[in-house]
Every structure is written in structure tokens, then in C-alpha cells.
Amino acid sequence: MYTAISPGPVVTAGATIVQRVQFGLCAIESGVRVVDVWGADGPVTDAGFRYLTLAGHPECGVETFRVQLDAEAASIVLSVEAWSRPGHTLTWLGVPVARLIQISLTHAALRQFSG
């Protein structure tokens, strides 16, 4: 999966993220808009961002990425919460496959956090 942030490379409220998934010679490109960013300043114990899908995206929904620091447990928790429904006729027809692709893309996004 390829992603680009505009204006990038830092995620800010109002930024557009273009997502591109390629299947052999066929590629699907769609966009999401960052609507909320928090925890960027000061002693951070909870930081993240939320985006909404834009018109034409295969899914219609919202996704939240959050990193939480638990100082007592000396642990860091990364979570992704997604709420969506098919946003395109082809997505409705291929719901089982679309869900597998969505899970795969979420795992790819989580790998980006781990560097």
C-alpha cells in the first residue's frame, strides 16, 4: 500500500491522505481527510488522529489511530478503531474480500508505527 499526506509529511487536522492499493496492473486510489489530531504538545500520555473517508472511497467511515502511554505499567498501547460500511457498489458485492483487504491495510498501517 502506498500513502501520501498533503500537505505532508506531518499529519495535521485538515490534511488529505491519499491511499493507493495495487493489485498487479490494477490500482485503486482514494482519499481520506484528517479531522482530529491530539496530544502533539507537552507530556503526552494519549496521542493520535482520526480521519474520515472522502467521496469515491471504497469504504464510507471513520478510523482512529491512538497511542497511549501507561506510566504505571511502563507500557505503550497502540490501537486502531474503524467504523465503516461499503461505500461503492463493487465493495457491497465483495464485502468478504473488502474486509480482508481492510484488515490487511490496517496491519500495514500498524507496521508503519513500529518503524
C-alpha positions, -999 to +999 in steps of 0.1 A: +000+000+000+012+035-008+001+066+011+009+103+007-001+131+030-009+165+016+004+188+028+029+163+042+047+146+058+032+155+092-004+145+099-024+177+108-061+184+110-075+191+076-047+171+058-057+148+030-042+113+029-042+096-005-042+058-002-032+036-032-035-001-033-021-021-062-033-055-074-009-065-102-015-039-130-047-026-114-046+001-088-072+017-066-066+052-053-088+070-027-086+097-001-093+104+035-094+137+054-078+141+089-105+156+111-088+154+145-053+153+159-045+154+196-016+150+221+011+166+200+024+191+227+036+187+262+039+155+282+020+131+260+000+103+276-025+100+248-019+109+212-035+102+179-055+112+149-089+104+133-098+105+096-130+103+075-132+087+041-138+111+012-163+107-017-153+079-040-135+059-013-144+021-014-154+024+022-176+050+039-164+056+075-140+068+102-108+054+115-089+064+147-053+057+154-042+062+191-010+057+211-014+056+249+014+056+275+007+038+307+035+051+330+024+028+359+026-003+338+055+010+318+038+001+286+027+017+253-006+007+237-013+013+200-049+009+189-068+013+157-106+017+157-125+016+125-162+020+117-172+016+081-197+003+056-192-003+019-191+030+000-192+017-035-213-009-054-183-031-060-174-030-023-210-041-015-207-071-039-173-081-024-179-074+013-159-105+025-129-097+003-132-060+011-130-068+049-099-089+043-083-061+024-093-036+051-077-058+078-045-062+057-043-024+052-048-018+089-020-042+098+002-024+072-006+009+089+003-005+123+037-017+109+043+019+099+040+030+135+066+004+146+091+017+121 
